[in-house]
Amino acid sequence: MNATDQTLRELGWDDHFAGQLSAAEATQTHAVRVMAVHRGQVEVVGAGFDRLVSPYVQGARPTDDHPTVGDWLLIADDTLLPVRVLARKNLFKRRAPGDGRKEQMIAANVDTVFIVASCNQDFSVARLERYLVLARDVGVEAVVVLTKIDLTETVADFVQAIRAIEPDLAIETVDGRVPAQVARLAAWCGIGRTVAFLGSSGVGKSTLVNSLRGSDSIATQAVRAHDDTGRHTTTVRRMHRLDHGGWLLDLPGMRELQLSEAAEGIAEVFDDFALAAADCRFSNCAHGNEPGCAVRAAIAAGTLTRERFDRWRLLAAAESANAAPVYKRRR
């Protein structure tokens, strides 16, 4: 492997991206990865290439892919301008603020999502389920990271609540200020691997990033005492390099991701209800007063819970409401 290939591999380059280059592109362009997104510019890094470039691809239509953080971008050797965005492995996106008809790209080509929750009154099973649905729908591995374990003597209760969502879900319990504990997350952060964070403000995402990098370059803010919540401190979508390899994405806006066309993710996270619903007498059963409802029967028998049923229905309703404007726009 030559130096160029080695550098690209360290950035996350693999056969998925290499196989997309035409013969001409292989000799007339070079590949770079988008490290950060600024207003009107993107910061890119490649083999011997590290600079700010325009995010605008000449000749691209509004419906074409445009670069976001984590993307792989081809740069012309002669003009140093973007040629095209390579097809992604996955993409996180949200409804654009102020315009529900548009979608905004958040991050691309993520290998693992750390869903961060804290062991205090801000802990929410419903929020964890929602984040897990988003990860499952995009097709990204999810790991729940329980932070601020120093604030409770009943960490096991929080773990049990997560196990009730999905028994085999990977869970790590850490005090984000203790490097030795945070180091356990490095198993998902090997060379060329990319991880992102999902979680509400104040749960300790920036503290985790600082501990993983061995740096305090990410700003943190104290949690408000009266409600255990925090203020969002990340303002730039950026990839952070780990000393031992891998990349971390700490992103503003990830906590605001909306369920849109996430039916597959909901079905996967709530597969126990989907399986029960398959045995309902009517295929269009609303699980209300219809006769022969297998879901209501399972709740009555105690094999499914009413609380989880209510959250399932709320997420499904939110997905339908958010998907409708997207469907109308495409038509």
QUITA-V660639 format. One record per residue. SS is DSSP state (H for helix, E for strand, C for the rest). PHI is phi in whole degrees, -180 to 180 (NA if undefined). NEAR is the number of other ideal C-beta (glycine too) atoms within 10 Angstrom. Layout:
# QUITA-V660639
<<SS,PHI,NEAR> <SS,PHI,NEAR>>
This chain:
# QUITA-V660639
<<C,NA,8> <C,-80,8> <H,-62,9> <H,-64,14> <H,-61,12> <H,-62,13> <H,-62,16> <H,-64,23> <H,-61,13> <H,-65,17> <H,-84,21> <C,113,22> <C,-68,21> <C,-151,13> <H,-63,7> <H,-58,14> <H,-88,19> <H,-61,14> <C,-72,9> <C,-92,14> <C,-80,14> <C,-79,10> <H,-61,7> <H,-67,8> <H,-65,16> <H,-65,12> <H,-107,10> <H,-113,13> <E,-135,19> <E,-134,20> <E,-91,23> <E,-136,25> <E,-110,26> <E,-78,26> <E,-90,21> <E,-156,16> <E,-117,22> <E,-116,12> <C,-70,6> <C,82,9> <E,-148,13> <E,-126,24> <E,-94,19> <E,-124,23> <E,-137,18> <E,-147,20> <C,-73,18> <C,68,9> <E,-140,14> <E,-153,11> <E,-164,13> <E,-94,13> <E,-133,18> <C,-70,13> <C,-84,20> <C,-92,13> <C,-92,18> <C,-60,11> <C,83,8> <C,-72,14> <C,-88,7> <C,-58,6> <C,-84,7> <C,-74,10> <C,-72,17> <C,-121,18> <C,-69,25> <C,-131,23> <C,-62,26> <C,96,29> <C,-70,23> <E,-105,28> <E,-125,24> <E,-92,23> <E,-113,19> <E,-67,14> <C,-64,11> <C,-84,7> <C,-100,9> <C,60,12> <C,-106,12> <E,-63,24> <E,-101,19> <E,-167,20> <E,-92,21> <C,-73,24> <C,-57,13> <C,-86,18> <C,-77,19> <C,-163,16> <E,-152,18> <E,-92,26> <E,-146,18> <E,-142,19> <E,-67,19> <C,-65,12> <C,-57,10> <C,87,6> <C,-148,10> <C,-66,16> <C,-84,10> <C,-111,13> <E,-117,19> <E,-118,15> <E,-74,22> <E,-112,23> <E,-160,29> <E,-128,26> <C,58,26> <C,-96,27> <C,-92,20> <E,-143,19> <E,-109,28> <E,-91,27> <E,-91,26> <E,-100,26> <E,-137,26> <E,-109,26> <C,-85,23> <C,-149,17> <C,-71,10> <C,-80,19> <C,-61,20> <C,-142,13> <H,-63,16> <H,-61,13> <H,-67,17> <H,-61,23> <H,-61,22> <H,-65,23> <H,-64,25> <H,-66,24> <H,-59,26> <H,-61,25> <H,-66,25> <H,-64,21> <H,-68,22> <H,-78,21> <C,89,13> <C,-112,21> <E,-61,14> <E,-119,21> <E,-130,18> <E,-88,25> <E,-113,25> <E,-89,24> <E,-105,26> <C,57,25> <H,-68,17> <H,-74,13> <H,-91,14> <C,-142,15> <C,-104,9> <C,-125,9> <H,-57,15> <H,-60,10> <H,-67,11> <H,-67,21> <H,-63,15> <H,-63,10> <H,-64,15> <H,-74,21> <H,-60,13> <C,-66,12> <C,-74,17> <C,-156,20> <C,-57,7> <C,-97,6> <C,-66,15> <E,-69,16> <E,-132,16> <E,-124,17> <E,-109,17> <C,-143,24> <C,-99,19> <C,-59,25> <C,-89,15> <C,-105,12> <H,-54,13> <H,-63,9> <H,-76,16> <H,-64,23> <H,-60,14> <H,-64,12> <H,-74,21> <H,-63,15> <H,-60,12> <H,-100,18> <C,-122,21> <C,-70,12> <C,-58,14> <C,82,16> <C,-90,18> <E,-125,24> <E,-123,23> <E,-131,26> <E,-114,24> <E,-125,27> <C,164,24> <C,-74,18> <C,-64,18> <C,91,24> <C,-85,30> <C,105,25> <H,-63,31> <H,-65,23> <H,-63,21> <H,-63,24> <H,-60,25> <H,-60,22> <H,-68,23> <H,-68,24> <H,-91,16> <C,67,11> <C,-146,11> <C,-111,12> <C,-75,9> <C,-93,20> <C,-65,10> <C,-127,18> <C,-132,12> <C,-69,8> <C,-80,20> <C,-67,12> <C,-68,6> <C,-77,6> <C,-139,11> <C,63,17> <C,-104,15> <C,-127,20> <C,-105,11> <C,-70,15> <C,-109,16> <C,-83,21> <C,-121,8> <C,-125,13> <E,-75,23> <E,-148,21> <E,-97,24> <E,-112,18> <E,-81,14> <C,-93,19> <C,-59,10> <C,-93,12> <C,115,13> <C,85,24> <E,-137,25> <E,-116,23> <E,-109,26> <E,-114,21> <C,-128,24> <C,-70,15> <C,98,17> <H,-62,22> <H,-71,19> <H,-100,12> <C,-59,23> <C,-102,17> <C,-72,23> <C,-142,22> <C,55,15> <C,-109,24> <H,-60,15> <H,-67,13> <H,-65,21> <H,-64,24> <H,-62,18> <H,-75,17> <H,-70,28> <C,-109,25> <H,-66,12> <H,-65,17> <H,-75,23> <H,-64,14> <H,-66,14> <H,-64,21> <H,-63,18> <C,-64,10> <C,-97,13> <C,-65,19> <C,-62,10> <C,-110,10> <C,-67,7> <C,-102,6> <C,-58,17> <C,-95,11> <C,62,17> <C,-107,8> <C,-108,7> <C,-67,14> <C,-71,9> <C,72,11> <C,-81,21> <H,-72,18> <H,-68,24> <H,-63,20> <H,-66,14> <H,-69,19> <H,-66,19> <H,-63,11> <H,-81,8> <C,89,7> <C,-80,10> <C,-126,21> <C,-105,13> <H,-65,10> <H,-63,12> <H,-69,18> <H,-60,19> <H,-62,11> <H,-68,19> <H,-60,22> <H,-65,14> <H,-65,13> <H,-66,21> <H,-63,18> <H,-66,11> <H,-65,17> <H,-62,20> <H,-64,14> <H,-67,13> <H,-76,18> <H,-76,16> <H,-59,12> <H,-62,16> <H,-64,16> <H,-63,11> <H,-65,9> <H,-64,11> <H,-66,7> <C,-67,5>>
